[in-house]
Amino acid sequence: MNPSTQLPDTLGINYYEADQNLSFLLRQYVDVDSFEQLEPLLQQLGRVASEEIDPLASVADKHPPVLQTYNRRGERVNEVSYHPAYLELERIGYSQFGMSAMTHRAGVMGRNQPFKKIEKYALWTLFAQGEFGLCCPMSMTDAAATVLTNYANKEMKEKYVPRLTSTSMDDLFTAGQFMTEKHGGSDVGENTVSAKLKGDHFEIYGDKWFCSNVSGDVALVLARPEGAPEGSKGLAMFLVPKYLEDGTHNHYTILRLKDKLGTKDMASGEINFHGAIGYVVGSIENGFKQMMSMVNASRLSNAVRSTGIMRRSFLEAIETAKEREAFGGKLIDLPMMQENLVEMQLDVEAAQAMILYTAHQFDENDQNVEGAKEMMRILTPILKGYICKRARYVSAEAMEVRGGNGYIEEWVNPRLVRDAHLGSIWEGTTNIVALDVIRAMRKEQAGEVLLSRLRQTLTSLSESSELFTMAQSAVDAQITHVESVMQDVVKSTDRDVDAFARHFLELLYHTTVLVRFLEEAAVELKESKSYRKLYVFFQYYRRYLSHEPRSIQDARSTAAVSKRMLLWQPIFLEDVEGYGRYVLKQAVTM
């Protein structure tokens, strides 16, 4: 028996070329000429992520950063030392691929214009498959450049934005975002860090409890100016540089680095401000709102990175199943293994559909398309809440597919599982973003815009087969149900409705996914006459929106088709029709 087939891995597999779904989705949003320019860059990053980034990430994960508290003279210093593997990851991310700069300026990777956000996030999913931790500083640097571009005065923009978007490691500034204090990160209105006006700047005092990229060159910090009201409305946003104009370190101390479950190669720490010099960003009265614009972009980035972890986890699982032999055959031919893999693949394709759809809304908002602002406002917390939570499950399932080796640190699975837990906590826990979804519906009518867009998309699909029309009708009924529930949620003043918030977030996610899958099915049928995406739709509908318990009939109806779905092989109407009608019959009777 060949040991390499019994211990298969993904080394050397190009992450982009292995993912037919990503290119399929991108072609729906990017015109032919743009896709021809983009695809070689996707292929390049897919190769580098597999052959260079992933091995470096494995080394850096085992050699966390170290804080040097004092120098040899006994003087207090704030120096964080990183392993050479992490420094090389930074060079690849910030310089070679310009991950933080690509939407801000031309010239990144030879492009004569900035990338669209949908293009950027497609590239980010590939990078995140190799390395998750560095994506946090890169995302904060990217978001800080956006915040300063949108809100800072001319002098501050000219001084900092070019360095935050530099692809030269000699000129680059990286950024942090310091909000969280000891009482916790969710109730920001209780923050106590204060700011005292001193001429043209403020002096900042107090402790911040969780500061990722703690050694960054600049940080955006929330603090309360003297005399400002309590609550989040009294918070202002300050830019706090690491070094002052005379070259001395700003007046803050890194107390210690956090010993985290995952993202071990990226430094998060505790900060004490003792008169740190900070400069107001934008309006002093709107600091929290400005910071939330940064948080909203970071939330989408969190979902993108979690999608990358899900995709990498699935890749590890399916390559294991395709090669490893047990019980007289390949694992992928075993019905129970197919069930595991199908469930993971559904989650991955749903997440990919949702992040690109949402990134497209960000691009449309940049073009001032009506309704795009409300769409990104509600979709972002929905994705942050569901995808980041689901990544924990998918990464753990992939570990189990690999078996005992999946639990061993020499393989990638433990790192994926540990890193997957970050997404649900950073930038608002699942409960917090679920409440934010409710807030977006009540204050900005974002739910009405979303459901209107979904129904508009649904009615625009012109595929004429009876089975497809039946699926459209089922989803239309689902949207009507969600509309009714949403009206009750929006009108309710009872705080007890908050207990329903997470369930409603999931309901919105699954309903949106169904519309995306049906639109994808229509595209696929037109392009290749394959019913694979329609089969994906029925599988997803049955698992997440059917109230009837799954039965042995499900297994009998899908046994002959699941492997072709997993391998992206053509699926024909006769393969889907029986199962599709069975699923829709259950929908009618529920």
Wavefront OBJ file of the C-alpha trace (Angstrom):
o trace
v 0.000 0.000 0.000
v 1.392 3.402 -1.030
v 2.033 5.526 2.103
v 1.466 8.758 0.154
v -2.116 7.760 -0.617
v -2.729 6.783 2.988
v -1.385 10.122 4.275
v -2.503 12.560 1.545
v -2.051 16.299 1.911
v -2.576 19.416 -0.202
v 1.054 20.482 -0.612
v 1.562 21.804 -4.134
v -2.151 22.094 -4.923
v -2.949 25.572 -6.273
v -5.781 26.834 -4.055
v -7.372 28.788 -6.889
v -7.132 26.118 -9.561
v -8.614 23.570 -7.148
v -11.664 25.770 -6.542
v -13.994 25.749 -9.553
v -16.693 27.530 -7.590
v -14.648 30.695 -7.044
v -14.029 31.291 -10.738
v -17.665 30.391 -11.527
v -18.898 33.045 -9.085
v -16.446 35.748 -10.110
v -17.498 35.513 -13.744
v -21.002 36.546 -12.695
v -19.737 39.873 -11.359
v -16.588 40.697 -13.356
v -16.649 41.411 -17.082
v -14.654 39.234 -19.476
v -11.735 41.631 -19.921
v -11.403 42.268 -16.171
v -11.568 38.553 -15.423
v -8.796 37.859 -17.943
v -6.619 40.370 -16.085
v -7.596 39.062 -12.663
v -7.304 35.318 -13.170
v -3.488 35.165 -13.571
v -3.178 37.017 -10.244
v -5.580 34.553 -8.611
v -3.540 31.675 -10.008
v -0.316 33.263 -8.772
v -1.625 33.822 -5.255
v -3.256 30.378 -5.222
v 0.161 28.842 -5.908
v 2.099 31.066 -3.490
v -0.475 30.514 -0.724
v -0.023 26.761 -1.051
v 3.720 26.502 -1.657
v 5.102 29.459 0.341
v 2.554 31.098 2.656
v 1.238 27.913 4.262
v 4.691 26.493 5.180
v 5.763 29.884 6.567
v 2.535 30.134 8.562
v 3.158 26.708 10.060
v 6.578 27.837 11.314
v 5.392 31.248 12.529
v 2.507 29.628 14.422
v 5.029 27.661 16.484
v 7.212 30.729 17.198
v 4.968 33.468 18.609
v 6.190 37.071 18.940
v 8.123 38.076 22.047
v 7.835 41.328 24.014
v 11.076 42.902 25.164
v 10.077 44.916 28.236
v 13.477 46.374 29.162
v 16.706 46.982 27.293
v 20.167 46.183 28.636
v 20.308 49.529 30.452
v 17.142 48.725 32.376
v 15.106 51.244 30.394
v 11.480 50.419 29.624
v 10.969 49.657 25.927
v 8.080 48.489 23.764
v 9.818 46.189 21.320
v 8.058 43.170 19.837
v 10.264 40.641 18.076
v 8.843 38.427 15.326
v 10.153 35.191 13.878
v 11.697 35.532 10.382
v 8.854 33.392 8.988
v 6.299 35.998 10.081
v 8.411 38.830 8.660
v 8.504 36.994 5.323
v 4.718 36.589 5.477
v 4.464 40.349 5.944
v 6.642 40.924 2.874
v 4.466 38.628 0.774
v 1.215 40.134 2.042
v 2.000 43.849 2.208
v 4.592 44.133 -0.562
v 4.402 41.306 -3.117
v 0.605 41.204 -3.287
v -0.270 44.578 -1.754
v -3.199 43.115 0.160
v -3.805 46.315 2.171
v -3.194 48.694 -0.719
v -4.975 47.093 -3.662
v -8.282 48.995 -3.462
v -6.665 52.328 -2.602
v -4.335 53.000 -5.498
v -3.063 51.830 -8.858
v 0.162 49.921 -9.410
v -0.448 46.966 -7.101
v 0.632 43.747 -8.850
v 1.063 45.731 -12.053
v -2.572 46.833 -12.263
v -3.092 50.268 -13.823
v -6.090 50.952 -11.597
v -7.204 50.022 -8.070
v -8.895 46.669 -7.548
v -12.611 46.459 -6.973
v -13.581 45.176 -3.568
v -15.010 41.960 -4.990
v -11.645 41.302 -6.656
v -9.780 42.102 -3.453
v -11.836 39.763 -1.308
v -11.528 36.932 -3.824
v -7.755 37.270 -3.460
v -8.056 37.495 0.327
v -9.867 34.146 0.519
v -6.836 32.545 -1.125
v -4.329 34.231 1.191
v -6.392 33.257 4.254
v -6.279 29.596 3.228
v -2.540 29.699 3.816
v -2.325 32.184 6.690
v -5.088 33.620 8.863
v -3.278 35.602 11.575
v -1.559 38.203 9.401
v -4.886 38.948 7.719
v -5.939 40.794 10.889
v -3.190 43.493 10.743
v -3.530 43.720 6.962
v -7.287 44.239 7.306
v -6.884 46.905 9.995
v -4.265 48.714 7.905
v -6.575 48.622 4.894
v -9.536 49.854 6.973
v -7.478 52.597 8.652
v -6.529 53.977 5.237
v -10.218 54.050 4.320
v -11.209 55.796 7.568
v -8.546 58.464 7.157
v -9.474 58.957 3.506
v -13.128 59.449 4.465
v -12.823 61.490 7.655
v -9.348 62.930 8.294
v -8.248 66.451 7.458
v -6.035 67.097 4.432
v -2.794 67.224 6.424
v -3.444 63.904 8.168
v -4.447 62.193 4.922
v -1.345 63.369 3.105
v 0.903 62.301 5.955
v -0.452 58.830 6.701
v -2.536 57.373 3.838
v 0.414 57.005 1.400
v 2.354 55.077 4.034
v -0.593 52.884 5.054
v -1.054 51.939 1.406
v 2.631 51.533 0.547
v 3.939 48.284 -0.916
v 7.511 49.124 0.129
v 8.429 47.531 3.438
v 10.775 50.470 4.093
v 7.953 53.025 3.841
v 4.989 50.968 5.079
v 3.001 51.892 8.170
v 0.733 49.214 9.619
v -2.260 50.076 11.792
v -4.108 48.830 14.842
v -7.594 49.511 16.135
v -7.784 49.898 19.929
v -11.305 49.853 21.377
v -11.618 47.077 23.950
v -11.159 47.764 27.661
v -11.154 45.477 30.699
v -14.915 45.451 31.150
v -15.230 43.895 27.692
v -15.411 44.898 24.064
v -19.124 44.823 23.329
v -20.380 47.621 25.601
v -18.133 50.320 24.162
v -20.202 53.065 25.766
v -18.710 52.117 29.144
v -15.154 52.863 27.993
v -13.106 54.942 30.453
v -9.924 55.847 28.550
v -9.802 59.655 28.621
v -8.336 62.421 26.484
v -7.170 65.881 27.624
v -6.756 68.739 25.163
v -3.192 70.107 24.996
v -2.831 72.728 22.268
v -3.128 71.064 18.842
v -3.340 67.545 20.220
v -4.780 65.449 23.037
v -3.080 63.451 25.770
v -4.622 60.029 26.269
v -4.756 58.187 29.608
v -5.953 54.731 30.600
v -5.744 51.060 29.641
v -6.808 49.188 26.539
v -7.243 45.474 27.121
v -7.094 43.920 23.643
v -4.891 45.567 21.028
v -4.147 43.445 17.976
v -1.135 44.385 15.880
v 0.053 45.965 19.106
v 3.389 46.942 17.554
v 1.772 48.775 14.626
v 3.057 52.168 13.526
v -0.258 53.908 14.164
v -3.434 53.058 16.036
v -6.968 54.385 15.820
v -8.106 54.727 19.425
v -11.469 55.516 21.007
v -11.205 57.791 24.049
v -13.517 60.176 25.908
v -12.514 63.862 25.853
v -12.868 65.731 29.119
v -16.404 67.012 29.525
v -17.850 64.698 26.856
v -21.117 62.900 27.662
v -21.302 59.303 28.842
v -22.015 56.456 26.465
v -20.768 55.837 22.957
v -21.826 59.325 21.779
v -19.144 60.867 23.994
v -16.275 58.921 22.397
v -13.879 60.502 19.924
v -11.493 58.819 17.513
v -7.786 59.586 17.766
v -4.824 58.682 15.623
v -2.003 57.668 17.953
v 1.416 57.301 16.267
v 3.969 54.884 17.631
v 6.770 57.426 17.365
v 6.649 61.187 17.864
v 8.149 63.795 15.541
v 11.458 63.822 17.470
v 11.822 60.059 17.045
v 10.992 59.153 20.639
v 8.387 56.545 21.491
v 4.896 57.879 22.199
v 3.780 57.826 25.806
v 2.257 54.377 26.064
v 3.508 51.050 27.333
v 2.830 47.530 26.103
v 2.118 45.734 29.362
v 2.162 42.197 27.978
v 1.259 40.098 24.945
v -1.816 37.888 24.964
v -1.377 34.114 25.007
v -4.134 33.303 22.507
v -5.798 30.091 21.393
v -5.064 30.857 17.742
v -3.484 33.491 15.472
v -0.439 32.956 17.645
v 1.988 34.517 15.175
v 0.266 37.924 15.317
v 0.896 40.080 18.408
v -2.095 41.161 20.489
v -1.391 42.951 23.746
v -2.467 45.198 26.593
v -1.662 48.909 26.448
v -1.327 51.591 29.127
v -1.609 55.157 27.865
v 0.129 57.675 30.130
v -0.234 60.931 28.267
v 0.070 59.444 24.777
v -0.216 62.095 22.103
v -3.206 61.615 19.833
v -4.808 63.634 17.058
v -8.561 63.851 16.480
v -9.761 62.079 13.332
v -12.732 63.740 11.683
v -15.521 65.070 13.859
v -14.846 64.842 17.580
v -18.571 64.237 18.163
v -18.759 61.264 15.783
v -15.816 59.143 16.827
v -17.865 56.034 17.523
v -19.755 56.241 14.217
v -16.478 56.674 12.360
v -14.947 53.714 14.164
v -18.001 51.611 13.340
v -17.433 52.264 9.649
v -14.011 50.681 10.155
v -15.539 47.857 12.165
v -18.121 47.179 9.437
v -15.371 46.724 6.848
v -13.449 44.550 9.311
v -16.542 42.419 9.880
v -16.775 41.623 6.187
v -13.054 40.874 6.227
v -13.649 38.506 9.157
v -16.290 36.638 7.162
v -13.981 36.504 4.131
v -11.144 35.059 6.199
v -13.468 32.534 7.845
v -14.643 31.522 4.382
v -10.987 30.944 3.498
v -10.609 28.666 6.516
v -13.748 26.747 5.510
v -12.532 26.320 1.970
v -9.062 25.162 3.090
v -10.639 22.757 5.572
v -12.844 21.287 2.867
v -9.872 20.987 0.507
v -7.951 19.040 3.143
v -10.957 16.802 3.714
v -11.781 16.013 0.098
v -8.157 15.386 -0.875
v -7.923 12.976 2.052
v -11.144 11.249 0.989
v -10.109 11.010 -2.677
v -6.769 9.354 -1.914
v -7.103 7.396 1.308
v -8.311 3.780 1.172
v -10.336 2.026 3.858
v -12.898 -0.777 3.989
v -11.992 -1.939 0.500
v -12.179 1.367 -1.362
v -11.604 5.100 -1.401
v -13.131 7.079 1.446
v -14.975 9.319 -1.005
v -17.013 6.329 -2.198
v -18.365 5.611 1.293
v -21.908 7.018 1.771
v -21.241 8.327 5.283
v -18.108 10.141 4.130
v -20.010 11.638 1.218
v -22.539 12.971 3.716
v -19.752 14.676 5.688
v -18.212 16.170 2.574
v -21.489 17.351 1.054
v -22.373 19.195 4.252
v -19.001 20.966 4.256
v -19.188 21.793 0.573
v -22.647 23.319 0.961
v -21.331 25.565 3.722
v -18.331 26.602 1.628
v -20.306 27.387 -1.524
v -22.914 29.289 0.491
v -20.237 31.362 2.232
v -18.423 32.101 -1.033
v -21.676 33.202 -2.648
v -22.473 35.486 0.268
v -19.104 37.200 0.651
v -18.842 38.003 -3.055
v -22.464 39.183 -3.168
v -21.787 41.477 -0.214
v -18.479 42.714 -1.636
v -20.419 43.580 -4.794
v -22.746 45.716 -2.654
v -19.675 47.561 -1.306
v -18.590 48.244 -4.897
v -22.099 49.415 -5.804
v -22.139 51.705 -2.779
v -18.911 53.263 -4.056
v -20.858 53.977 -7.261
v -23.779 55.446 -5.265
v -26.197 52.754 -6.447
v -29.524 53.139 -4.679
v -30.068 50.623 -1.897
v -26.449 49.413 -1.814
v -25.753 51.206 1.478
v -28.637 49.431 3.180
v -27.632 46.114 1.628
v -24.071 46.256 2.926
v -25.352 47.551 6.261
v -27.450 44.438 6.910
v -25.513 41.782 5.007
v -22.227 42.480 6.779
v -23.394 41.569 10.314
v -25.383 38.644 8.904
v -22.234 37.215 7.324
v -20.100 38.000 10.347
v -22.585 36.223 12.611
v -23.188 33.085 10.582
v -20.051 32.375 8.534
v -17.582 32.988 11.353
v -19.529 30.680 13.651
v -19.892 28.009 10.979
v -16.145 27.999 10.263
v -15.611 26.426 13.675
v -17.824 23.485 12.719
v -16.400 22.979 9.224
v -12.768 23.086 10.395
v -13.543 20.573 13.141
v -15.349 18.243 10.708
v -12.362 18.352 8.359
v -10.111 17.397 11.254
v -12.295 14.348 11.880
v -12.195 13.346 8.200
v -8.418 13.147 8.442
v -8.762 11.089 11.605
v -6.003 10.872 14.188
v -3.519 12.693 11.972
v -5.904 15.638 11.893
v -5.325 16.098 15.616
v -1.543 16.218 15.251
v 0.162 19.627 15.070
v 2.364 18.540 12.156
v -0.776 18.742 10.002
v -2.646 21.964 9.263
v -5.971 21.009 10.866
v -5.197 22.058 14.467
v -4.126 25.500 13.278
v -7.301 25.853 11.219
v -9.476 24.843 14.173
v -7.715 27.239 16.557
v -7.775 30.157 14.147
v -11.421 29.547 13.224
v -12.537 30.495 16.731
v -11.336 34.064 16.382
v -13.880 35.198 13.799
v -16.908 34.909 16.057
v -15.302 37.012 18.797
v -13.401 39.830 17.087
v -15.434 42.886 15.953
v -18.516 41.844 17.912
v -19.642 38.447 19.137
v -22.476 36.611 17.414
v -25.014 37.999 19.894
v -23.825 41.552 19.287
v -24.003 41.335 15.491
v -27.407 39.646 15.693
v -28.682 42.669 17.630
v -27.034 44.876 15.017
v -29.102 43.167 12.326
v -32.265 44.064 14.255
v -30.980 47.637 14.641
v -30.341 47.885 10.886
v -33.921 46.801 10.185
v -35.488 49.194 12.682
v -33.415 52.314 12.060
v -32.462 52.053 8.394
v -35.149 49.774 6.898
v -32.307 47.612 5.606
v -34.368 44.441 5.960
v -37.021 45.763 3.589
v -34.345 46.609 1.018
v -32.771 43.153 1.314
v -36.017 41.225 0.891
v -37.083 43.488 -1.960
v -33.790 42.806 -3.735
v -34.143 39.061 -3.156
v -37.630 38.982 -4.624
v -36.523 41.126 -7.549
v -33.720 38.667 -8.310
v -36.028 35.694 -7.900
v -38.640 36.995 -10.340
v -35.980 37.901 -12.905
v -34.877 34.281 -13.335
v -36.288 32.980 -16.611
v -35.343 29.287 -16.563
v -38.511 27.586 -17.819
v -38.275 24.012 -16.538
v -41.104 22.955 -14.279
v -38.733 21.862 -11.503
v -36.968 25.243 -11.513
v -40.308 27.068 -11.429
v -41.376 24.970 -8.454
v -38.159 25.916 -6.673
v -38.804 29.600 -7.385
v -42.274 29.312 -5.880
v -40.901 27.656 -2.746
v -38.359 30.434 -2.230
v -40.985 33.099 -2.891
v -43.088 31.569 -0.128
v -40.006 31.569 2.113
v -39.419 35.284 1.488
v -43.075 35.992 2.309
v -42.646 34.120 5.583
v -39.507 36.089 6.442
v -41.286 39.371 5.631
v -44.027 38.499 8.084
v -41.564 37.605 10.826
v -39.536 40.750 10.158
v -42.587 42.972 10.561
v -43.208 41.481 13.992
v -39.563 41.947 14.981
v -39.419 45.563 13.800
v -42.669 46.560 15.520
v -41.868 44.846 18.807
v -40.666 46.979 21.701
v -40.322 43.991 24.018
v -36.675 43.337 24.839
v -37.488 39.638 25.005
v -37.510 39.670 21.191
v -33.709 39.914 21.430
v -33.708 36.227 22.273
v -34.948 35.642 18.722
v -32.216 37.770 17.107
v -29.711 34.995 16.385
v -32.371 32.730 14.924
v -33.573 35.548 12.683
v -30.010 36.275 11.534
v -29.686 32.640 10.464
v -33.095 32.778 8.746
v -32.007 35.793 6.699
v -28.710 34.130 5.832
v -30.281 30.877 4.621
v -33.004 32.665 2.651
v -30.443 34.868 0.900
v -28.288 31.828 0.123
v -31.250 30.095 -1.538
v -31.774 33.035 -3.869
v -28.064 33.135 -4.674
v -28.036 29.388 -5.405
v -31.077 29.639 -7.692
v -29.480 32.483 -9.626
v -26.280 30.441 -9.909
v -28.334 27.460 -11.109
v -29.896 29.584 -13.845
v -26.429 30.739 -14.987
v -25.063 27.198 -14.946
v -27.993 25.813 -16.930
v -27.518 28.500 -19.557
v -23.760 27.951 -19.781
v -23.403 24.182 -19.559
v -26.860 22.586 -19.224
v -25.715 21.102 -15.910
v -28.112 20.869 -12.956
v -25.368 20.715 -10.336
v -26.227 24.073 -8.754
v -29.907 23.220 -8.685
v -28.988 20.023 -6.862
v -26.934 22.150 -4.433
v -30.016 24.317 -3.948
v -32.204 21.336 -3.044
v -29.596 19.906 -0.695
v -29.313 23.250 1.089
v -33.064 23.809 1.260
v -33.674 20.372 2.715
v -30.999 20.765 5.399
v -31.648 24.306 6.576
v -35.220 25.359 5.775
v -37.315 22.210 5.757
v -39.203 21.669 8.993
v -39.608 17.977 8.270
v -36.943 15.728 9.826
v -34.538 14.216 7.356
v -35.245 10.576 6.606
v -33.824 7.518 4.905
v -35.516 8.773 1.728
v -32.983 11.624 1.636
v -30.124 9.138 1.548
v -31.758 7.030 -1.149
v -32.490 10.083 -3.307
v -28.981 11.507 -3.176
v -26.704 8.470 -3.047
v -25.964 8.357 -6.773
v -25.429 12.103 -7.227
v -23.440 13.358 -4.253
v -20.027 12.257 -5.508
v -20.542 14.119 -8.772
v -21.509 17.214 -6.824
v -18.344 16.940 -4.739
v -16.123 16.579 -7.813
v -17.895 19.310 -9.807
v -19.002 16.874 -12.488
v -22.093 17.486 -14.668
v -25.445 16.578 -13.147
v -28.501 16.061 -15.347
v -32.199 16.730 -14.883
v -33.040 13.070 -14.381
v -30.519 12.989 -11.514
v -32.134 15.922 -9.736
v -35.828 15.753 -10.484
v -36.815 12.960 -8.125
v -34.969 14.462 -5.164
v -36.122 17.992 -6.015
v -39.772 17.026 -6.113
v -39.364 15.116 -2.867
v -37.848 18.183 -1.171
v -40.540 20.527 -2.469
v -43.280 18.101 -1.422
v -41.901 18.260 2.098
v -41.952 22.065 1.847
v -45.621 22.051 0.876
v -46.613 19.800 3.746
v -44.603 21.511 6.502
l 1 2 3 4 5 6 7 8 9 10 11 12 13 14 15 16 17 18 19 20 21 22 23 24 25 26 27 28 29 30 31 32 33 34 35 36 37 38 39 40 41 42 43 44 45 46 47 48 49 50 51 52 53 54 55 56 57 58 59 60 61 62 63 64 65 66 67 68 69 70 71 72 73 74 75 76 77 78 79 80 81 82 83 84 85 86 87 88 89 90 91 92 93 94 95 96 97 98 99 100 101 102 103 104 105 106 107 108 109 110 111 112 113 114 115 116 117 118 119 120 121 122 123 124 125 126 127 128 129 130 131 132 133 134 135 136 137 138 139 140 141 142 143 144 145 146 147 148 149 150 151 152 153 154 155 156 157 158 159 160 161 162 163 164 165 166 167 168 169 170 171 172 173 174 175 176 177 178 179 180 181 182 183 184 185 186 187 188 189 190 191 192 193 194 195 196 197 198 199 200 201 202 203 204 205 206 207 208 209 210 211 212 213 214 215 216 217 218 219 220 221 222 223 224 225 226 227 228 229 230 231 232 233 234 235 236 237 238 239 240 241 242 243 244 245 246 247 248 249 250 251 252 253 254 255 256 257 258 259 260 261 262 263 264 265 266 267 268 269 270 271 272 273 274 275 276 277 278 279 280 281 282 283 284 285 286 287 288 289 290 291 292 293 294 295 296 297 298 299 300 301 302 303 304 305 306 307 308 309 310 311 312 313 314 315 316 317 318 319 320 321 322 323 324 325 326 327 328 329 330 331 332 333 334 335 336 337 338 339 340 341 342 343 344 345 346 347 348 349 350 351 352 353 354 355 356 357 358 359 360 361 362 363 364 365 366 367 368 369 370 371 372 373 374 375 376 377 378 379 380 381 382 383 384 385 386 387 388 389 390 391 392 393 394 395 396 397 398 399 400 401 402 403 404 405 406 407 408 409 410 411 412 413 414 415 416 417 418 419 420 421 422 423 424 425 426 427 428 429 430 431 432 433 434 435 436 437 438 439 440 441 442 443 444 445 446 447 448 449 450 451 452 453 454 455 456 457 458 459 460 461 462 463 464 465 466 467 468 469 470 471 472 473 474 475 476 477 478 479 480 481 482 483 484 485 486 487 488 489 490 491 492 493 494 495 496 497 498 499 500 501 502 503 504 505 506 507 508 509 510 511 512 513 514 515 516 517 518 519 520 521 522 523 524 525 526 527 528 529 530 531 532 533 534 535 536 537 538 539 540 541 542 543 544 545 546 547 548 549 550 551 552 553 554 555 556 557 558 559 560 561 562 563 564 565 566 567 568 569 570 571 572 573 574 575 576 577 578 579 580 581 582 583 584 585 586 587 588 589 590
